[in-house]
C-alpha cells in the first residue's frame, strides 16, 4: 500500500489544523500580551502568590513550597523593580518588595510562614503597590499618546510651510540652472559674433555693387560683384540665363574676374543663393581693393559672413 492511499479522517485533520493555527497565534500574541502587562514584574507577582499560600499552610505539610519560594525570590530582578517604580515616581516604595524577599527566605522547611497574619498584611501592601504602579503607568501612557497626537497635529499644520519652502528652493535651483544655461548660450553667441566681425575686419570684407564680368575661355558673363574681400568675392550674374551658364563653370580654376579694366585669376568655388563664390588665386592688395571699391555703385560697408543661402560645392572653401 502506498503512502498516498492512506486516508486521514476529515475531523482529525480539521482539529489538527485548528490546533496548529491556535499555537501560532498564541506564540505571536504571547510576547505582546506579556509586554502589555502593567504593574510590577511577573516574578514579583508569582512570589506574592506563593507567600500568600504559605500563610494558609498551617495543618498540611508541603516541603517543596519553601524551596520554590527561595527559587522564586532569587529570580526577582530588583533592577527591573526599581526601574518600574522610578518611572512612576514611587521609588521610595521598593522596601515593600525587599520585605517580601526576606520573608521568603524565612519560611521554614515545611512551607509555613513564621507569622502568617503579618505576612498576609505585607502581601496585601505589595498588591496595593502593584495596583498603583499599573494605574500610574496607564496615566503616563495616556499622557504620552496625547503628546504624540499634539505633535502630529503640529507637524501636519507645519507641512504647508515646509512644502512652500521646499518648492521655493526647487524654484530657485531651477532659476539658477536656467540662468547658467542662458549665460552659456549668450557667451557662445558673443564669441561667434566677435569672430565673424574680426574675420570681416581682417579680410576687409565689404558689401558693394561693382560692375564686373567672368571670363572662362570664350564665354563672358556679365554681372556685379556684391561682396569683395581680400581673398575672394561674390559675383551676381545679370540674369537667370547668365546664372545658369556660370553655374556650369563651378570648379573651374582658370576663370577670370574682370573689374575696372583689371583681370584677376579666380577659382569658381560654389554658389550661394543667386551668387557665385570666386576665390582669388592671389589675394588682393590694399591698393587693388581700394581701386575696385571706388567704382562701386553703392557705398561700401563692412559685412560679416553668414551661413544663410544654398551652397553647391564638393570641397570646403574659404568663402568671400
QUITASUL-V619071 format. One record per pair of residues at least 4 apart in sequence whose C-alpha atoms are under 7 Angstrom apart, sorted by the first residue. I is the first residue (numbers start at 1). GAP is how many residues later the second one is. Records with the same first field share a line. If there is no record, write none. Layout:
# QUITASUL-V619071
I->GAP, GAP
This chain:
# QUITASUL-V619071
1->4
8->5
9->4
10->4
11->4
12->4
13->4
14->4
15->4
16->4
17->4
18->4
19->4
20->4
21->4
22->4
23->4
24->4
25->4
26->4
29->4
30->4
31->4
32->4
33->4
38->96, 99
39->91, 92, 94, 95
40->4, 41, 44, 90, 93
41->4, 40
42->4
43->4, 29, 32, 33
44->4, 32
45->4
46->4
47->4, 22, 25, 26
48->4, 75
49->4
50->4, 19
51->4, 53
52->4, 68, 71
53->4
54->57, 58, 59
55->57, 58, 61, 65
57->54, 55
58->54
61->49
62->48, 49
63->46, 47, 48
64->4
65->4, 46
66->4, 41, 42, 43, 44, 45
67->4
68->4
69->4, 35
70->4, 34, 35
71->4
72->4
73->28, 31
77->4
78->4
79->4
80->4
81->4
82->4, 9, 12
83->4
84->4
85->4, 5, 6
86->4, 5
88->45, 48, 49
94->4
95->4
96->4, 30
97->4, 29
98->4
99->4
100->4
101->4
102->4
103->4
107->4, 5, 6, 7
108->4, 5
115->4
116->4
117->4
118->4
119->4
120->4
121->4
122->4
123->4
124->4
125->4
126->4
127->4
128->4
129->4
130->4
131->4
132->4
133->4
134->4
135->4
136->4
137->4
138->4
139->4
140->4
141->4
142->4
143->4
144->4
145->4
146->4
147->4
148->4
149->4
150->4
151->4
152->4
153->4
154->4
155->4
158->4
159->4
160->4
161->4
162->4
163->4
164->4
165->4
166->4
167->4
168->4
169->4
170->4
171->4
172->4
173->4
174->4
175->4
176->4
177->4
178->4
179->4
180->4
181->4
182->4
183->4
184->4
185->4
186->4
187->4
188->4
189->4
190->4
191->4
192->4
193->4
194->4
195->4
196->4, 108, 109
197->4, 107
198->4
199->4
200->4, 5, 102, 103, 104
201->4
203->26, 27
204->25, 26
205->22, 23, 24, 97, 98
206->21, 22, 23, 94, 95, 96, 97
207->19, 20, 21, 93, 94, 95, 96
208->17, 18, 19, 88, 90, 91, 92
209->15, 16, 17, 87, 88, 89
210->14, 15, 16, 85, 86, 87
211->12, 13, 14, 48
212->10, 11, 12, 13, 45, 46, 47
213->7, 8, 9, 10, 44, 45, 46
214->6, 7, 8, 41, 42, 43, 44
215->4, 5, 6, 40, 41, 42
216->4, 38, 39, 40
221->16, 21
222->15, 16
223->12, 13, 14, 15
224->11, 12, 13
225->8, 9, 10, 11
226->8, 9, 10
227->6, 7
228->4, 5, 6, 92
229->4, 91
230->53, 54
231->48, 49, 52, 53, 89
232->46, 47, 48, 87, 88
233->44, 45, 46, 87
234->41, 42, 43, 44, 86
235->40, 41, 42
236->38, 39, 40
237->5, 6
238->4
239->4
240->4
241->4
242->4
243->4
244->4
246->4
250->18, 19, 20
251->16, 17, 18
252->15, 16
253->13, 14, 15
254->11, 12, 13
255->10, 11, 12
256->7, 8, 9, 10
257->6, 7, 8, 9
258->4, 5, 6
259->4, 33
260->32
264->16
265->15, 16
266->12, 13, 14, 15
267->11, 12, 13, 14
268->9, 10, 11
269->8, 9, 10, 44, 48
270->6, 7, 41, 42, 43
271->4, 5, 6, 39, 40, 41
272->4, 5, 37, 38, 39
273->36, 37
277->42, 43
284->4, 5
285->4
286->4
287->4
288->4
289->4
290->4
293->7
